[in-house]
Amino acid sequence: MDLTIIIQIIISGLLIGFVFSLIAVGLTLIWGVMDIINFAHGDFMMIAMFSSLLMFTNIGIDPLFSLPISALLLFCIGLLTYRLVIRPLIGHSGLSALLATFGLSIFIRNVMLLVFGPDFRVVQNSILAGKRLEIMGIHLNLSQVVASIGCVIVTYLVYLFISKSKVGRAIRATALDRDTALLMGINTNRVFALTFAIGSACVGIAGGFLVNFYYVFPDVGFSFVILAFVIVALGGFGNIGGAFLAGILVGLVENVGGFFIAPDFKYTLVFILYLIVVFIRPKGLFGW
C-alpha cells in the first residue's frame, strides 16, 4: 500500500480528532464542575449546525464568519437550559439531571424533525466547500484543516481561561469542593450557569466548523455525543487536557481502524478501546 495514503489517513484522523476534542471539552467541563451529564450536548451541536446552515442559505453569511454568532447562540441556550432545566435539580441525584437532559434531547430532536424533516442537508458554495489542500502529495480537506486549527485554538483558550483567570479559579474551586467554595464567598450558582454556558458554546463552535464538511440533519448530534462520552471517560472526568488527548486518540482509532478493517466497524473499535482502558484504568488514561 502507498505510504502517502497511510499518512493521509493518519492525518485525517488527527484532524477530525481535534474536532472531537472540542466537543468533549465542553462536556467534560460541565461534568467535572457540576457532576451533571448533559445528554442534550449533541443536540446543541445540531442546533449550531442548523443555525450556520440557515444563516448561509437565507442571508448569505458564510459558516466561517457566522461562528461567533453560533457560539453566542449556544452560550445563551446553555444559560437558558441551566436556569429552566438544570438549576431546579441542583442538589438532587445525578440521575435526575441525566433524565431531564435526555428528555430535552428528545424534545429538541422531535421539534427539529417537525420543522426541517429528516432530510440530509449540506453547505454548498461556501468559502471552504470542496476545497482541497495538497502538501507533498498528501490531499487534505481544507474544511477539516481549518476546523482542526480552530478547535485547537478554542480548546487552548478555554484551558487558559480555566487555569489563569479569576473566574476560572472560582470554577476550579467549585469543582473541587462546592461547599468550601460557598464558604469562601463564591457564588456557585453563577459558576454553574457560566460553566454550562461555556460548555454549550464549545460544542456550538464545533458544530459551526463541522457544518462545512458534514451532513446536517436532526439526529446528527447523537453519534457525536456518544463519542464525546467515550472520550470524556477515556480522558478522565473533568480533565480538559485528558479530553483533548483522548479526542485525538479516538479520531485516529476511528479513521485508521475504519480504513484498514471496515468503515462499519469504526465505532466498534472505539468502544473496544474504551472497554480495555476502563478495565485497566477505571479513571481513564489521564485521570487521577
C-alpha positions, 0 to 999 in steps of 0.5 A, spaced: 500 500 500 502 507 498 505 510 504 502 517 502 495 514 503 497 511 510 499 518 512 493 521 509 489 517 513 493 518 519 492 525 518 485 525 517 484 522 523 488 527 527 484 532 524 477 530 525 480 528 532 481 535 534 474 536 532 472 531 537 476 534 542 472 540 542 466 537 543 468 533 549 471 539 552 465 542 553 462 536 556 467 534 560 467 541 563 460 541 565 461 534 568 467 535 572 464 542 575 457 540 576 457 532 576 451 533 571 451 529 564 448 533 559 445 528 554 442 534 550 450 536 548 449 533 541 443 536 540 446 543 541 451 541 536 445 540 531 442 546 533 449 550 531 449 546 525 442 548 523 443 555 525 450 556 520 446 552 515 440 557 515 444 563 516 448 561 509 442 559 505 437 565 507 442 571 508 448 569 505 453 569 511 458 564 510 459 558 516 466 561 517 464 568 519 457 566 522 461 562 528 461 567 533 454 568 532 453 560 533 457 560 539 453 566 542 447 562 540 449 556 544 452 560 550 445 563 551 441 556 550 446 553 555 444 559 560 437 558 558 437 550 559 441 551 566 436 556 569 429 552 566 432 545 566 438 544 570 438 549 576 431 546 579 435 539 580 441 542 583 442 538 589 438 532 587 441 525 584 445 525 578 440 521 575 435 526 575 439 531 571 441 525 566 433 524 565 431 531 564 437 532 559 435 526 555 428 528 555 430 535 552 434 531 547 428 528 545 424 534 545 429 538 541 430 532 536 422 531 535 421 539 534 427 539 529 424 533 525 417 537 525 420 543 522 426 541 517 424 533 516 429 528 516 432 530 510 440 530 509 442 537 508 449 540 506 453 547 505 454 548 498 458 554 495 461 556 501 468 559 502 471 552 504 466 547 500 470 542 496 476 545 497 482 541 497 489 542 500 495 538 497 502 538 501 507 533 498 502 529 495 498 528 501 490 531 499 487 534 505 480 537 506 481 544 507 474 544 511 477 539 516 484 543 516 481 549 518 476 546 523 482 542 526 486 549 527 480 552 530 478 547 535 485 547 537 485 554 538 478 554 542 480 548 546 487 552 548 483 558 550 478 555 554 484 551 558 487 558 559 481 561 561 480 555 566 487 555 569 489 563 569 483 567 570 479 569 576 473 566 574 476 560 572 479 559 579 472 560 582 470 554 577 476 550 579 474 551 586 467 549 585 469 543 582 473 541 587 469 542 593 462 546 592 461 547 599 468 550 601 467 554 595 460 557 598 464 558 604 469 562 601 464 567 598 463 564 591 457 564 588 456 557 585 450 558 582 453 563 577 459 558 576 454 553 574 450 557 569 457 560 566 460 553 566 454 550 562 454 556 558 461 555 556 460 548 555 454 549 550 458 554 546 464 549 545 460 544 542 456 550 538 463 552 535 464 545 533 458 544 530 459 551 526 466 548 523 463 541 522 457 544 518 462 545 512 464 538 511 458 534 514 451 532 513 446 536 517 440 533 519 436 532 526 439 526 529 446 528 527 448 530 534 447 523 537 453 519 534 457 525 536 455 525 543 456 518 544 463 519 542 464 525 546 462 520 552 467 515 550 472 520 550 470 524 556 471 517 560 477 515 556 480 522 558 478 522 565 472 526 568 473 533 568 480 533 565 480 538 559 487 536 557 485 528 558 479 530 553 483 533 548 488 527 548 483 522 548 479 526 542 485 525 538 486 518 540 479 516 538 479 520 531 485 516 529 482 509 532 476 511 528 479 513 521 485 508 521 481 502 524 475 504 519 480 504 513 484 498 514 478 493 517 471 496 515 468 503 515 462 499 519 466 497 524 469 504 526 465 505 532 466 498 534 473 499 535 472 505 539 468 502 544 473 496 544 478 501 546 474 504 551 472 497 554 480 495 555 482 502 558 476 502 563 478 495 565 485 497 566 484 504 568 477 505 571 479 513 571 481 513 564 488 514 561 489 521 564 485 521 570 487 521 577 
